[in-house]
Amino acid sequence: MTVSVDRDLGSLSPAAFQERLEAWITEHATQLGEVQPDESLSVEEATASPRLYQRMLFDAGWLRAGWPAEIGGSGGSAERRAQVYESLSVAGFPSPETLPTLEVLVPALVKYSPELARQFVPAFLRGDELWCQGFSETEAGSDMAAMRTRARVADDGWVITGHKVWNSYASVSDRCVLLARTGEQSDRHRGISAFLVDMDTPGVEARPITTMTGRNELSEIYFEDAFVPADRLIGEVNRGWDFAMFLLQWERGMYAWMRQAWLHQKLARLAPLVAEVGPTRELGATYARVTALRLVARRTLRRLADGDFVGPEASIDKLLLSSCEQAVLDLARSTLRGEFELDDSAEADQWRGDFFYTRSASIYGGAAEIQRDIVATRVLGLPRVR
Ligand SMILES: Cc1cc2nc3c(=O)[nH]c(=O)nc-3n(C[C@H](O)[C@H](O)[C@H](O)COP(=O)(O)OP(=O)(O)OC[C@H]3O[C@@H](n4cnc5c(N)ncnc54)[C@H](O)[C@@H]3O)c2cc1C
């Protein structure tokens, strides 16, 4: 596959960047079409073509834009990345499935451990590696400060013991950004540290979980006395919570932006079908909702790109995102009634898979009830109800 390499895209103005980007997408539409994934495949197969797609975008310079030079980027604002994700989606090519994890993990790693970021992120950005996020545990999902996976001090490093669950892509990942307890259990969020762990470390095992979409994209990860070198600590000991809170803003901000682009693309596919069979009123209401999400996510993204700490306000984006995801796929289900349930075509399979995945949007990255609680108490300042 031949692509024109441009390493200086990050320094272009937003308008010049957009013009070059759209021209490149048009020029490479055939190649982009060839690397689009078949989402019905297993996660091993389904992450192979996104990695090729990611590499193609990287080699052409688009995935370098908006990332610092130290990690293989060409500089410029994070808004350039947002332009890339949306423009690809508008042209019918949703961003590679491997990128949301990159967007969630890397900004926080760059801030809290620039040296680790310099050493390890370039391979992740190029698509040569895939990483996962090891935060949740069976008794510590919403209440993450209750986590029990422990990191004990050892010679020149740490020994990790414990169990994580619901980790996206862990079974096909090369590294894991892990949160583990380094203080006492009673220290809650003040006794947690973050680490960058190689998934091929002896004592680390990821076991895939098949979800109701039929894909085995989630995993649980077992740590049995797994040794992690001292220089893989991210930030400071017992300050992993600060790292996680910084990370969550990107998980809610940039991720919401990427998904709104994907949702707009889904609506564009649905619109002509709705025009034939109805329900047009529902289409209008859903479009308005997804547009509201776009505007809110854009505001958050601008603040993050400017270095602002968005904090609890990012929960508003997360809530809007989960309701939009479910509304768009509810609309698909009511529009394609019959075909949605019974058709064997790849297209129907895709709509069903998307429908089931969007049911989890009000759980992953922080459940809706918890987000409402954060908005009520920490954004609106309402009293806590016990
Ligand atoms: C598709 C998907 C991908 C994921 N990817 C990852 C990943 O890559 N890495 C990772 O670490 N984790 C991941 N997760 C896990 C996710 O972050 C957790 O599922 C989420 O934080 C909720 O935790 P839980 O599942 O333990 O549910 P629980 O915390 O047990 O919550 C169950 C229900 O109880 C409600 N509830 C809990 N506490 C309260 C309260 N105080 N007040 C009111 N209601 C409450 C919740 O809102 C929810 O409805 C993923 C989850 C999904 C579904």
Ligand as a Chemical Component Dictionary entry (heavy atoms), coordinates in Angstrom:
data_LIG
# 
_chem_comp.id                   LIG 
_chem_comp.type                 NON-POLYMER 
_chem_comp.pdbx_formal_charge   0 
_chem_comp.three_letter_code    LIG 
# 
loop_
_chem_comp_atom.comp_id 
_chem_comp_atom.atom_id 
_chem_comp_atom.alt_atom_id 
_chem_comp_atom.type_symbol 
_chem_comp_atom.charge 
_chem_comp_atom.model_Cartn_x 
_chem_comp_atom.model_Cartn_y 
_chem_comp_atom.model_Cartn_z 
_chem_comp_atom.pdbx_ordinal 
LIG C1  C1  C 0 -17.970 -2.714 27.238 1  
LIG C2  C2  C 0 -17.188 -2.466 28.482 2  
LIG C3  C3  C 0 -15.825 -2.170 28.388 3  
LIG C4  C4  C 0 -15.068 -1.989 29.564 4  
LIG N1  N1  N 0 -13.731 -1.761 29.442 5  
LIG C5  C5  C 0 -12.974 -1.654 30.568 6  
LIG C6  C6  C 0 -11.554 -1.542 30.483 7  
LIG O1  O1  O 0 -10.975 -1.536 29.387 8  
LIG N2  N2  N 0 -10.847 -1.454 31.622 9  
LIG C7  C7  C 0 -11.435 -1.476 32.869 10 
LIG O2  O2  O 0 -10.735 -1.379 33.863 11 
LIG N3  N3  N 0 -12.796 -1.584 32.987 12 
LIG C8  C8  C 0 -13.565 -1.674 31.877 13 
LIG N4  N4  N 0 -14.937 -1.830 31.976 14 
LIG C9  C9  C 0 -15.548 -1.905 33.313 15 
LIG C10 C10 C 0 -16.377 -0.678 33.668 16 
LIG O3  O3  O 0 -15.573 0.427  33.911 17 
LIG C11 C11 C 0 -17.259 -1.069 34.859 18 
LIG O4  O4  O 0 -18.194 -2.025 34.363 19 
LIG C12 C12 C 0 -18.012 0.103  35.436 20 
LIG O5  O5  O 0 -17.139 0.966  36.111 21 
LIG C13 C13 C 0 -19.138 -0.350 36.425 22 
LIG O6  O6  O 0 -18.610 -1.215 37.381 23 
LIG P1  P1  P 0 -19.256 -2.644 37.639 24 
LIG O7  O7  O 0 -19.417 -3.345 36.345 25 
LIG O8  O8  O 0 -18.449 -3.308 38.697 26 
LIG O9  O9  O 0 -20.718 -2.366 38.163 27 
LIG P2  P2  P 0 -21.133 -1.993 39.670 28 
LIG O10 O10 O 0 -20.205 -0.943 40.177 29 
LIG O11 O11 O 0 -21.258 -3.251 40.434 30 
LIG O12 O12 O 0 -22.540 -1.375 39.416 31 
LIG C14 C14 C 0 -23.689 -2.181 39.141 32 
LIG C15 C15 C 0 -24.891 -1.252 39.117 33 
LIG O13 O13 O 0 -25.073 -0.661 40.394 34 
LIG C16 C16 C 0 -25.090 0.746  40.309 35 
LIG N5  N5  N 0 -24.405 1.363  41.450 36 
LIG C17 C17 C 0 -23.216 0.998  41.979 37 
LIG N6  N6  N 0 -22.882 1.835  42.991 38 
LIG C18 C18 C 0 -23.890 2.740  43.088 39 
LIG C19 C19 C 0 -24.120 3.876  43.919 40 
LIG N7  N7  N 0 -23.235 4.246  44.852 41 
LIG N8  N8  N 0 -25.254 4.591  43.708 42 
LIG C20 C20 C 0 -26.142 4.239  42.749 43 
LIG N9  N9  N 0 -25.994 3.180  41.933 44 
LIG C21 C21 C 0 -24.864 2.448  42.081 45 
LIG C22 C22 C 0 -24.320 1.063  39.013 46 
LIG O14 O14 O 0 -24.667 2.316  38.495 47 
LIG C23 C23 C 0 -24.738 -0.088 38.125 48 
LIG O15 O15 O 0 -25.984 0.170  37.525 49 
LIG C24 C24 C 0 -15.713 -2.027 30.840 50 
LIG C25 C25 C 0 -17.087 -2.299 30.911 51 
LIG C26 C26 C 0 -17.816 -2.536 29.766 52 
LIG C27 C27 C 0 -19.272 -2.842 29.894 53 
# 
loop_
_chem_comp_bond.comp_id 
_chem_comp_bond.atom_id_1 
_chem_comp_bond.atom_id_2 
_chem_comp_bond.value_order 
_chem_comp_bond.pdbx_ordinal 
LIG C1  C2  SING 1  
LIG C2  C3  SING 2  
LIG C2  C26 DOUB 3  
LIG C3  C4  DOUB 4  
LIG C4  N1  SING 5  
LIG C4  C24 SING 6  
LIG N1  C5  DOUB 7  
LIG C5  C6  SING 8  
LIG C5  C8  SING 9  
LIG C6  O1  DOUB 10 
LIG C6  N2  SING 11 
LIG N2  C7  SING 12 
LIG C7  O2  DOUB 13 
LIG C7  N3  SING 14 
LIG N3  C8  DOUB 15 
LIG C8  N4  SING 16 
LIG N4  C9  SING 17 
LIG N4  C24 SING 18 
LIG C9  C10 SING 19 
LIG C10 O3  SING 20 
LIG C10 C11 SING 21 
LIG C11 O4  SING 22 
LIG C11 C12 SING 23 
LIG C12 O5  SING 24 
LIG C12 C13 SING 25 
LIG C13 O6  SING 26 
LIG O6  P1  SING 27 
LIG P1  O7  DOUB 28 
LIG P1  O8  SING 29 
LIG P1  O9  SING 30 
LIG O9  P2  SING 31 
LIG P2  O10 DOUB 32 
LIG P2  O11 SING 33 
LIG P2  O12 SING 34 
LIG O12 C14 SING 35 
LIG C14 C15 SING 36 
LIG C15 O13 SING 37 
LIG C15 C23 SING 38 
LIG O13 C16 SING 39 
LIG C16 N5  SING 40 
LIG C16 C22 SING 41 
LIG N5  C17 SING 42 
LIG N5  C21 SING 43 
LIG C17 N6  DOUB 44 
LIG N6  C18 SING 45 
LIG C18 C19 SING 46 
LIG C18 C21 DOUB 47 
LIG C19 N7  SING 48 
LIG C19 N8  DOUB 49 
LIG N8  C20 SING 50 
LIG C20 N9  DOUB 51 
LIG N9  C21 SING 52 
LIG C22 O14 SING 53 
LIG C22 C23 SING 54 
LIG C23 O15 SING 55 
LIG C24 C25 DOUB 56 
LIG C25 C26 SING 57 
LIG C26 C27 SING 58 
# 
